[in-house]
Amino acid sequence: MQIRILVAGLFLMLAIASCSDKQADKNAAAGSGEPQHVWKEQVKALDKAKRLEDDMNAAFEKRAKEIDAQAQ
């Protein structure tokens, strides 16, 4: 009976140790600058859309200045 308890305890300790190592590997591989949540891809898409909006606004302002310069 004691051998079964010892083997079961050893198995549980091994399972817990292997799970914690996988989680540490995931955190290390993810990088420090990236968000760590389930909406990571959506956040990336929003950031990309914001950068695109900034680029479009800059292009619009440049074109508006060119039109104003031609009108004068």
N, CA, C and O atoms as a GROMACS GRO file, in nm:
protein
  288
    1MET      N    1   0.082  -0.120   0.000
    1MET     CA    2   0.000   0.000   0.000
    1MET      C    3   0.086   0.126   0.000
    1MET      O    4   0.057   0.223  -0.071
    2GLN      N    5   0.193   0.124   0.080
    2GLN     CA    6   0.280   0.242   0.086
    2GLN      C    7   0.356   0.264  -0.044
    2GLN      O    8   0.387   0.378  -0.080
    3ILE      N    9   0.385   0.158  -0.115
    3ILE     CA   10   0.454   0.172  -0.242
    3ILE      C   11   0.363   0.241  -0.344
    3ILE      O   12   0.409   0.324  -0.421
    4ARG      N   13   0.236   0.206  -0.344
    4ARG     CA   14   0.140   0.270  -0.434
    4ARG      C   15   0.129   0.420  -0.406
    4ARG      O   16   0.124   0.501  -0.499
    5ILE      N   17   0.125   0.456  -0.279
    5ILE     CA   18   0.116   0.596  -0.241
    5ILE      C   19   0.244   0.668  -0.284
    5ILE      O   20   0.239   0.780  -0.334
    6LEU      N   21   0.358   0.603  -0.263
    6LEU     CA   22   0.485   0.663  -0.301
    6LEU      C   23   0.493   0.683  -0.453
    6LEU      O   24   0.536   0.788  -0.500
    7VAL      N   25   0.451   0.583  -0.528
    7VAL     CA   26   0.454   0.593  -0.674
    7VAL      C   27   0.356   0.701  -0.722
    7VAL      O   28   0.389   0.779  -0.810
    8ALA      N   29   0.236   0.705  -0.663
    8ALA     CA   30   0.138   0.807  -0.701
    8ALA      C   31   0.190   0.946  -0.668
    8ALA      O   32   0.173   1.038  -0.747
    9GLY      N   33   0.252   0.962  -0.553
    9GLY     CA   34   0.309   1.092  -0.515
    9GLY      C   35   0.421   1.132  -0.607
    9GLY      O   36   0.431   1.249  -0.645
   10LEU      N   37   0.507   1.038  -0.644
   10LEU     CA   38   0.615   1.066  -0.736
   10LEU      C   39   0.561   1.106  -0.872
   10LEU      O   40   0.612   1.199  -0.935
   11PHE      N   41   0.459   1.037  -0.919
   11PHE     CA   42   0.397   1.069  -1.047
   11PHE      C   43   0.336   1.209  -1.045
   11PHE      O   44   0.353   1.285  -1.141
   12LEU      N   45   0.267   1.245  -0.938
   12LEU     CA   46   0.207   1.377  -0.926
   12LEU      C   47   0.315   1.486  -0.923
   12LEU      O   48   0.299   1.590  -0.986
   13MET      N   49   0.423   1.463  -0.851
   13MET     CA   50   0.531   1.561  -0.846
   13MET      C   51   0.594   1.579  -0.983
   13MET      O   52   0.628   1.691  -1.022
   14LEU      N   53   0.611   1.470  -1.056
   14LEU     CA   54   0.667   1.478  -1.190
   14LEU      C   55   0.573   1.554  -1.284
   14LEU      O   56   0.618   1.634  -1.366
   15ALA      N   57   0.443   1.528  -1.273
   15ALA     CA   58   0.345   1.596  -1.358
   15ALA      C   59   0.342   1.746  -1.328
   15ALA      O   60   0.336   1.826  -1.421
   16ILE      N   61   0.347   1.783  -1.203
   16ILE     CA   62   0.345   1.924  -1.165
   16ILE      C   63   0.473   1.994  -1.214
   16ILE      O   64   0.467   2.106  -1.264
   17ALA      N   65   0.585   1.927  -1.201
   17ALA     CA   66   0.711   1.986  -1.245
   17ALA      C   67   0.713   2.005  -1.396
   17ALA      O   68   0.763   2.107  -1.444
   18SER      N   69   0.661   1.911  -1.469
   18SER     CA   70   0.662   1.924  -1.615
   18SER      C   71   0.566   2.033  -1.661
   18SER      O   72   0.595   2.101  -1.760
   19CYS      N   73   0.455   2.051  -1.594
   19CYS     CA   74   0.361   2.157  -1.632
   19CYS      C   75   0.422   2.295  -1.606
   19CYS      O   76   0.405   2.385  -1.688
   20SER      N   77   0.489   2.312  -1.497
   20SER     CA   78   0.545   2.443  -1.466
   20SER      C   79   0.657   2.479  -1.563
   20SER      O   80   0.674   2.596  -1.594
   21ASP      N   81   0.732   2.383  -1.611
   21ASP     CA   82   0.838   2.412  -1.708
   21ASP      C   83   0.778   2.456  -1.841
   21ASP      O   84   0.833   2.547  -1.905
   22LYS      N   85   0.670   2.396  -1.884
   22LYS     CA   86   0.607   2.437  -2.009
   22LYS      C   87   0.557   2.580  -2.000
   22LYS      O   88   0.570   2.656  -2.096
   23GLN      N   89   0.500   2.618  -1.889
   23GLN     CA   90   0.450   2.754  -1.873
   23GLN      C   91   0.565   2.853  -1.875
   23GLN      O   92   0.552   2.961  -1.932
   24ALA      N   93   0.675   2.821  -1.814
   24ALA     CA   94   0.791   2.910  -1.814
   24ALA      C   95   0.846   2.925  -1.955
   24ALA      O   96   0.888   3.034  -1.995
   25ASP      N   97   0.846   2.816  -2.032
   25ASP     CA   98   0.893   2.824  -2.170
   25ASP      C   99   0.803   2.912  -2.253
   25ASP      O  100   0.851   2.990  -2.336
   26LYS      N  101   0.672   2.902  -2.234
   26LYS     CA  102   0.578   2.986  -2.308
   26LYS      C  103   0.602   3.133  -2.278
   26LYS      O  104   0.605   3.216  -2.369
   27ASN      N  105   0.620   3.166  -2.151
   27ASN     CA  106   0.642   3.305  -2.112
   27ASN      C  107   0.774   3.357  -2.167
   27ASN      O  108   0.782   3.473  -2.208
   28ALA      N  109   0.876   3.275  -2.168
   28ALA     CA  110   1.006   3.318  -2.219
   28ALA      C  111   1.002   3.337  -2.370
   28ALA      O  112   1.065   3.429  -2.423
   29ALA      N  113   0.930   3.252  -2.439
   29ALA     CA  114   0.923   3.260  -2.584
   29ALA      C  115   0.835   3.374  -2.632
   29ALA      O  116   0.852   3.422  -2.744
   30ALA      N  117   0.741   3.418  -2.550
   30ALA     CA  118   0.646   3.521  -2.592
   30ALA      C  119   0.713   3.656  -2.609
   30ALA      O  120   0.666   3.738  -2.689
   31GLY      N  121   0.819   3.683  -2.538
   31GLY     CA  122   0.886   3.813  -2.547
   31GLY      C  123   0.832   3.907  -2.440
   31GLY      O  124   0.721   3.889  -2.391
   32SER      N  125   0.911   4.005  -2.406
   32SER     CA  126   0.871   4.095  -2.298
   32SER      C  127   0.784   4.209  -2.345
   32SER      O  128   0.708   4.264  -2.265
   33GLY      N  129   0.792   4.248  -2.472
   33GLY     CA  130   0.717   4.363  -2.521
   33GLY      C  131   0.576   4.332  -2.568
   33GLY      O  132   0.498   4.423  -2.593
   34GLU      N  133   0.543   4.205  -2.582
   34GLU     CA  134   0.412   4.169  -2.634
   34GLU      C  135   0.310   4.153  -2.522
   34GLU      O  136   0.346   4.112  -2.412
   35PRO      N  137   0.186   4.186  -2.549
   35PRO     CA  138   0.082   4.165  -2.450
   35PRO      C  139   0.062   4.017  -2.423
   35PRO      O  140   0.073   3.935  -2.515
   36GLN      N  141   0.032   3.981  -2.300
   36GLN     CA  142   0.014   3.842  -2.261
   36GLN      C  143  -0.132   3.815  -2.226
   36GLN      O  144  -0.164   3.794  -2.109
   37HIS      N  145  -0.218   3.816  -2.325
   37HIS     CA  146  -0.358   3.786  -2.299
   37HIS      C  147  -0.421   3.725  -2.422
   37HIS      O  148  -0.356   3.713  -2.526
   38VAL      N  149  -0.546   3.685  -2.412
   38VAL     CA  150  -0.611   3.611  -2.519
   38VAL      C  151  -0.641   3.698  -2.641
   38VAL      O  152  -0.664   3.643  -2.749
   39TRP      N  153  -0.641   3.828  -2.628
   39TRP     CA  154  -0.673   3.917  -2.739
   39TRP      C  155  -0.547   3.974  -2.802
   39TRP      O  156  -0.551   4.083  -2.860
   40LYS      N  157  -0.437   3.904  -2.793
   40LYS     CA  158  -0.309   3.954  -2.842
   40LYS      C  159  -0.316   3.987  -2.991
   40LYS      O  160  -0.267   4.091  -3.034
   41GLU      N  161  -0.377   3.901  -3.071
   41GLU     CA  162  -0.386   3.926  -3.215
   41GLU      C  163  -0.474   4.046  -3.245
   41GLU      O  164  -0.445   4.123  -3.337
   42GLN      N  165  -0.583   4.063  -3.169
   42GLN     CA  166  -0.670   4.178  -3.191
   42GLN      C  167  -0.599   4.308  -3.155
   42GLN      O  168  -0.618   4.409  -3.223
   43VAL      N  169  -0.520   4.306  -3.052
   43VAL     CA  170  -0.444   4.425  -3.013
   43VAL      C  171  -0.343   4.460  -3.121
   43VAL      O  172  -0.324   4.578  -3.153
   44LYS      N  173  -0.279   4.358  -3.178
   44LYS     CA  174  -0.186   4.384  -3.288
   44LYS      C  175  -0.257   4.446  -3.406
   44LYS      O  176  -0.206   4.539  -3.468
   45ALA      N  177  -0.377   4.395  -3.439
   45ALA     CA  178  -0.453   4.449  -3.551
   45ALA      C  179  -0.494   4.594  -3.525
   45ALA      O  180  -0.489   4.676  -3.616
   46LEU      N  181  -0.534   4.625  -3.402
   46LEU     CA  182  -0.570   4.762  -3.368
   46LEU      C  183  -0.450   4.856  -3.379
   46LEU      O  184  -0.463   4.968  -3.427
   47ASP      N  185  -0.335   4.810  -3.333
   47ASP     CA  186  -0.214   4.892  -3.344
   47ASP      C  187  -0.178   4.918  -3.490
   47ASP      O  188  -0.139   5.029  -3.527
   48LYS      N  189  -0.193   4.816  -3.572
   48LYS     CA  190  -0.165   4.833  -3.714
   48LYS      C  191  -0.262   4.932  -3.776
   48LYS      O  192  -0.223   5.015  -3.859
   49ALA      N  193  -0.391   4.924  -3.737
   49ALA     CA  194  -0.491   5.017  -3.790
   49ALA      C  195  -0.462   5.161  -3.746
   49ALA      O  196  -0.481   5.255  -3.824
   50LYS      N  197  -0.416   5.178  -3.624
   50LYS     CA  198  -0.381   5.312  -3.576
   50LYS      C  199  -0.264   5.370  -3.655
   50LYS      O  200  -0.264   5.488  -3.690
   51ARG      N  201  -0.163   5.286  -3.683
   51ARG     CA  202  -0.050   5.334  -3.762
   51ARG      C  203  -0.094   5.371  -3.903
   51ARG      O  204  -0.048   5.471  -3.959
   52LEU      N  205  -0.183   5.291  -3.960
   52LEU     CA  206  -0.235   5.320  -4.094
   52LEU      C  207  -0.314   5.450  -4.093
   52LEU      O  208  -0.303   5.530  -4.187
   53GLU      N  209  -0.394   5.473  -3.988
   53GLU     CA  210  -0.470   5.597  -3.977
   53GLU      C  211  -0.377   5.717  -3.970
   53GLU      O  212  -0.402   5.819  -4.035
   54ASP      N  213  -0.271   5.705  -3.894
   54ASP     CA  214  -0.174   5.815  -3.883
   54ASP      C  215  -0.109   5.844  -4.019
   54ASP      O  216  -0.093   5.960  -4.058
   55ASP      N  217  -0.074   5.737  -4.092
   55ASP     CA  218  -0.015   5.756  -4.224
   55ASP      C  219  -0.114   5.823  -4.320
   55ASP      O  220  -0.076   5.912  -4.396
   56MET      N  221  -0.239   5.780  -4.315
   56MET     CA  222  -0.340   5.838  -4.403
   56MET      C  223  -0.366   5.985  -4.369
   56MET      O  224  -0.382   6.067  -4.460
   57ASN      N  225  -0.369   6.018  -4.242
   57ASN     CA  226  -0.388   6.158  -4.201
   57ASN      C  227  -0.272   6.245  -4.247
   57ASN      O  228  -0.292   6.358  -4.292
   58ALA      N  229  -0.151   6.192  -4.235
   58ALA     CA  230  -0.034   6.268  -4.281
   58ALA      C  231  -0.040   6.291  -4.432
   58ALA      O  232  -0.010   6.400  -4.480
   59ALA      N  233  -0.080   6.188  -4.506
   59ALA     CA  234  -0.092   6.202  -4.652
   59ALA      C  235  -0.202   6.301  -4.688
   59ALA      O  236  -0.187   6.379  -4.782
   60PHE      N  237  -0.312   6.298  -4.615
   60PHE     CA  238  -0.422   6.391  -4.640
   60PHE      C  239  -0.378   6.535  -4.615
   60PHE      O  240  -0.408   6.624  -4.694
   61GLU      N  241  -0.308   6.558  -4.504
   61GLU     CA  242  -0.260   6.693  -4.474
   61GLU      C  243  -0.162   6.742  -4.580
   61GLU      O  244  -0.166   6.859  -4.619
   62LYS      N  245  -0.073   6.653  -4.625
   62LYS     CA  246   0.024   6.691  -4.728
   62LYS      C  247  -0.049   6.729  -4.856
   62LYS      O  248  -0.016   6.829  -4.920
   63ARG      N  249  -0.148   6.648  -4.894
   63ARG     CA  250  -0.224   6.677  -5.017
   63ARG      C  251  -0.302   6.808  -5.003
   63ARG      O  252  -0.310   6.885  -5.098
   64ALA      N  253  -0.360   6.832  -4.885
   64ALA     CA  254  -0.434   6.956  -4.864
   64ALA      C  255  -0.341   7.078  -4.876
   64ALA      O  256  -0.381   7.180  -4.931
   65LYS      N  257  -0.219   7.067  -4.824
   65LYS     CA  258  -0.122   7.176  -4.836
   65LYS      C  259  -0.083   7.198  -4.981
   65LYS      O  260  -0.067   7.312  -5.025
   66GLU      N  261  -0.067   7.089  -5.057
   66GLU     CA  262  -0.034   7.103  -5.199
   66GLU      C  263  -0.147   7.171  -5.276
   66GLU      O  264  -0.122   7.255  -5.362
   67ILE      N  265  -0.270   7.135  -5.245
   67ILE     CA  266  -0.385   7.197  -5.312
   67ILE      C  267  -0.392   7.346  -5.278
   67ILE      O  268  -0.417   7.429  -5.365
   68ASP      N  269  -0.370   7.379  -5.150
   68ASP     CA  270  -0.371   7.521  -5.108
   68ASP      C  271  -0.259   7.599  -5.180
   68ASP      O  272  -0.278   7.713  -5.222
   69ALA      N  273  -0.143   7.534  -5.193
   69ALA     CA  274  -0.031   7.603  -5.259
   69ALA      C  275  -0.062   7.627  -5.407
   69ALA      O  276  -0.023   7.730  -5.462
   70GLN      N  277  -0.129   7.533  -5.472
   70GLN     CA  278  -0.163   7.549  -5.612
   70GLN      C  279  -0.273   7.653  -5.632
   70GLN      O  280  -0.278   7.719  -5.736
   71ALA      N  281  -0.361   7.667  -5.533
   71ALA     CA  282  -0.472   7.762  -5.544
   71ALA      C  283  -0.423   7.906  -5.532
   71ALA      O  284  -0.492   7.997  -5.578
   72GLN      N  285  -0.309   7.928  -5.473
   72GLN     CA  286  -0.260   8.064  -5.452
   72GLN      C  287  -0.187   8.119  -5.568
   72GLN      O  288  -0.140   8.233  -5.564
   0.00000   0.00000   0.00000
